[in-house]
């Protein structure tokens, strides 16, 4: 999975960098689910309140990322609509031995499935426009839209919205194991900064807890700071790159998120700014208003693409999985610890 760029495309200015501790974030989350079986959970009825709200309109996206992180293995690829994530046309299994990266042949297979669906949807759109006869495959696609309550008009342009998403179950599980090294320290950092402790889960979205992670935009480390953001939020003049230190950069993330909340006023928008930048999210608020759901649905800023629209939903999904791993990993998680000892947390 492509790593997301920490702090996004717009770095905050160096003004008013003192930690902001609004009263609302002093409330500890009480919304962790206690489900026992994943298949028995109706996630559409789970509505979080408090510091990390989950608007009902975001549930399709959160469910998509739950599947990406914890259900679909790396050998499976979902072909889906990039705006309406409850529209998944198919989940295909990549042929051959599938490693962390795909071979040229495997990438070509995925590309062919994407092009197939683009062609099918373009043909269906034309048939609906001219009233042509529909075949069984066409009706199957229409049923997908109708079952989610979407009007058939949404099929217009659907061929341009086809996207593929590879499963990351193994990678997320490995991130859970590594997170044992840092969870207690990260929670202490956020707690002492007056922030929600569950920000300790954010590296699942950023880097899968890979300390040496690097993005195409130049963000590095477990918390994926760019150089420009690090100058502001990870001050220091050490000869080593402080972004590679998980604890130092966790303190930087706390400074950033506190500053972002002070500028943007709510956590969904502040969390999204970790990907899109504070300036970018402020422009979204100025154009659309403060309602985060409306921003996700309506904002069309040039850099506000798939990654930014989905960033908060990804965080919610990662938080749900990491706080209730027994729902998704019945085989147990071998949590690593700050020492060299590992602790097997097995579920029955």
Secondary structure, 3 states (H helix, E strand, C coil): CCCCCCCCCCCCCCCCCCCCCCHHHHCCCCCCCCCCCHHHCCHHHCCCCCCCCCCHHHHHHHHHHHHHHHHCCCCEEEEEECCCCCCEEEEEECCCCCCCCCCHHHHHHHHHHHHHHHHHHHHHHHHHHHCCCCCHHHHHHHHHHHHCCCCHHHHCCHHHHEEEEECCHHHHHHHHHHHCCCHHHHHHHHHHCCCCHHHHHCHHHHCCCCCCCECCCCCECCCCECHHHHHHHCCCCCCCCHHHCHHHHHHHHHHHHHHHHHHHCCHHHHHHHHHHCHHHHHHHHHHHCCCHHHHHHHCCCCCCCHHHHHHHHHHHHHHHHHHCHHHCCCCCEEEECCCCCEEEECCC
